Amino acid sequence: MGFTTDLTTRVLATGPLCAGVDPSRSLLEEWGLSDDATGLREFCGRCLEGFAGVVPVVKPQVAFFERHGSAGVAVLEGFLGEARDAGLLVVADAKRADIANTVDAYADAWLGPTSPLRADAVTAVPYLGLGSLEPLVLAAARSGSAVIVVIRSSNPEGRMIQEARLAAGGTVPGEGRSVEDTLLAQIAARNAAFLAEHPDWSLGPIGAVIGATLDPSGFPLGDLGGPILAPGVGAQGAGPEELRRLFGGCPPGAVLPNVSRSVLAAGPDPGALRRAAKAALEEAAEALG
């Protein structure tokens, strides 16, 4: 049935939350762990113990593993498998982008069924054009996974590009509409075509990252037809009111608020992580119904 159907089923059963696994240098230090592969491995083990059975999805930030070279990537490989074995869905926060055979390689790496880095979904950046991500989208459709595209990020630096308006007479349909709303409309069209041919999927294979700290844009998010990852909850300031205002019209199970720092700050004790994740999940579930 695919990641998106599995996602909505789990979210409706447990509540909507994605827990970030972000072993930054500062957080490893706060947890009393070494800034090396050994520290990464211990960090991931405690996150796994704290989050399994509580949240439906975890999201390791790939960069925090890559900074340790091959040893860090090996820890990430192990965590991806262990998380799946523990019943968690995994979004690899890799934010990849390129064209042609390079994106093919990214698709093999993150969504290929035999890849040691295989995840249930991967994040990607569309600012080489949404069409440049086609190999990832096709791989997601084949493998029952998803591509979650960064459209409206929660960082203020991104707004100048994302809110820019298309020029009249341009080659992209929707002149005068913002870049972000144009991309959302393109994703919605692709998901609608996919779902028409795959009625067993509850959502299409293309999702969007929509910052929970932002005001609504002109595109109705309930029409996206794919999963929504919503960063900005907790440490960045978004709470239940913001979730309700921005995502209230979305289908049940489609929105996945993401928490990282606000929950990870409760570590290193796995029991404390579990309690913090459960509290965040209950708050998100109340906000989204």
N, C-alpha and C positions, 0 to 999 in steps of 0.2 A: 504493500500500500504506500510505502514511501515515508520519509522523515516527517513530512508535514502532517500526514494523517496520524502518525504515531505521536507527534508533538501535541496536536489538539486533544487527542485521547488522554495523554498523560497530564496535560495542563488542567483539563476538566476534572481529572481524578484527584490531583494533588494540590493544584493552585498554580498561578503563573509566576515563575521566577527563574532567572538564569543567574547562576552564581559565577562570578569571575574568579579565575585562578591566575593571579598576577604576582609571581614571585620576584618583585623588584628588589634591587639592592637594599633599599631602605627598609622594606618589609621583612626581608630575611634577617636583617640586623635587629629589628624590633622583636622578632620571634626568637632571637638568640641562636640563629642558624648561620652556618658558614656560607659565604657568597661563592659557592661552587656547586658542582653536580651533586655532591652529598647533601648540601643544604636544600637544593631543589627537590631532590627525591624525598626528603623528610617533609618538606613543605607540602608537596603533592599528596603524600600519604595522609597527612593530617586533614587536608581539604577533603580528600576522598572519604575519610571516616566521618567528617562533620556533615558533608552534603548528601551522601548516598541515603536514599530513603526519605529525604526531606524535600529536595528540589528536583524538578524533572530534567534540568539542563545545566551543564557546566560549560564555561567558555575560557579555556586557557589562552592567554595572550602569548602568541608565538615568539615575539621579540624577546621576552624575558628568558626564554630558553635558548634562543639563537645566540644571545650574547655570550654564552658559555661554549660556543663551538659545538663540535660533534658530541661531546659529553652531554651538553645540555639538550641537544636534539634527541639523544638516546633516552634521556629522562622523559622527554615529551612523548616519544613513541610508547614507552612503557605506560605512561599515564593514560594515553588515549585508549589503549587496550583494557587497562584496569578499570577505567571509568565505565566503559561499555559492559564489562563483566559485572559491574556493580549495579547495572540497570539504569545508568544515566545516559542521556543523549549528550553529544559533544559538538559544540560549535568551535572550530579552530579559527581564532581571531588572527588571521594572517594578512588581511587587506591587500590581496594581490591584484595586479593590473598589468596588462601588456597587450600585445597583439599576436595573432597567428599562432605559429607553433610554440611560442613561449607560453601562451595561455593553455595550449594543449598539455604542456608539461606540468603546469600548475594543476590542471584538472586531474592528471594522472597521480600527482603527488598527494593531493588532499581529498580527492573523491574516488580515486581508483580502487576497485574492490580488493586488489591484492597489495595495495601500498601499505607499508608499515606506518605511514602517517595518516591513514584513512580516518576521516571524521564524518559525522552525520551531516554537517553543514560547514561551509567556509565563508568568511567575509571577503568581499571584493570591492574595488573602487571603480566607478564607471566613467571617470573623467577623461578616458581615451575614447569615449563613446560606449553606450550600452552594448552595441553590437560587437565590440571587441571582446566581450565576455562570453560570446556564444559557445566556445568549447567548454567552458565551465557549466553553462546552462544545460548543454546536451549531456554532459557527463552526469549532472545531477538528475536529469530526467531518466537516464538509463539505470543509474545505481540506486534510485529512490532516495536521494539526498537533496540538499538545497544549497543555493547560492544566496547569501544575504548581502545585499548591495548597500554601501554607504551612500545615502541620499541626503538626509538632513541631519548632519552630525551635531553633537551637543557643544562642540568647541566654537568659540566666537570667531576664530580666524577663518572658518569655513563659510561663513554666511555671505561674504562678498561674492563668492563664486556661485554658491548654491541659490541665492536669491536673485542673481543677475537675470535680466529679461532678454528673451530672444529678439533679435532684430527683425523688423519687418522685411519681407522679401527673402528671408533665409531659406535654407534647404530643408530644415527640420519643421514638420508640421506643428502648428501651435504658436505662431508668431505673437509676441507680446507676453507670452506666458513665461514664468520663471523657469530656470534650468531644472530645479528640483521637481517642480510640478510636471514638467515635460517628461522627465525620467520616470516619475511615478506612473504617469499615464501609459508610457511605453511598457513598463513592467506589468501593469494591470491588463493591457491588451494581450501580452504574451501568456500570462497566467490564464486568462479567459479562454484563449485558444487551446491551451494544454488541457484544462479541466473539461472542456467540451469533448475531448478525445479520451480522457482518463477520469471517468466519473467516480472511480473508487478512491481517488485522492480528495481529501477535504480542502486542501489549499494547493496552489501551484508551487513549482519548484524555485521560484524567484521571490525572495523576501527583500525587506528594506530595513536599514538602520534609520530610525527616526528618534532624534533626541527628545527626551521627555521634558527638557527644560524649555522647549521652544513654544511659541504661539502656533496655533493651527495655520496651515497654508491654504491655498485655494483648492487643493485636491482632496476629495473625500476619502479618507484612509480606509473606510469600510468597503471601498470598491477595489482595493489593491489585489485581493485574491491570493495573497501570499502571506507568510509569517512576517511579523514585525518585531525586531529587536529594539528595545527602548532603553538606551543608556541615559545616564544623568540622574538616576534615582539614588537617593541617599546622600552621599558626600557632596554631589554637585548641586543638590538643592531641590530636586523634584520629589514630590510626595503624592499622596492619594488624590489630592485636588487636581494636580497637573495631569495625572494619569487619566482621571475621569474626563477632564476637559478635552484632552487630545485624542483619546482612544475609545471614548464611550460608544461610538457608532460602529466599532469593529466587531466581527463575528466572535463568539465565545471561543476561547482557546487560541486565537490568532496572535495575541500580543504577549510578548515576553519581556517584562521589565528586567533590566540588568542591574545587579548590584555587585560592587567589587570592594572598594575601600571601606565602605561603612560596615560590611560584614566581616571582612578580613581583619579589621582592626580589633575584633573580638578575640582573635587567636593569641597564642598558638594552641590553646587547649581545644581539641576537637568537640568536646561537649559545649563549650562556649560558642564555637562556630555554628554548631547545630542550632543552638537556641537563637542566635542572631539571625540565621537564615530563616528559621521558622517564623520569627516575628516579622521579618521583611516580607515573607511569602503571604502571611495572613493579612498584612496591610495592603499588599497589592491585590489580593483576591477580593478584599472588601471593596477596593476602589473600582475594580473592573467587573465586579459581579460574577 
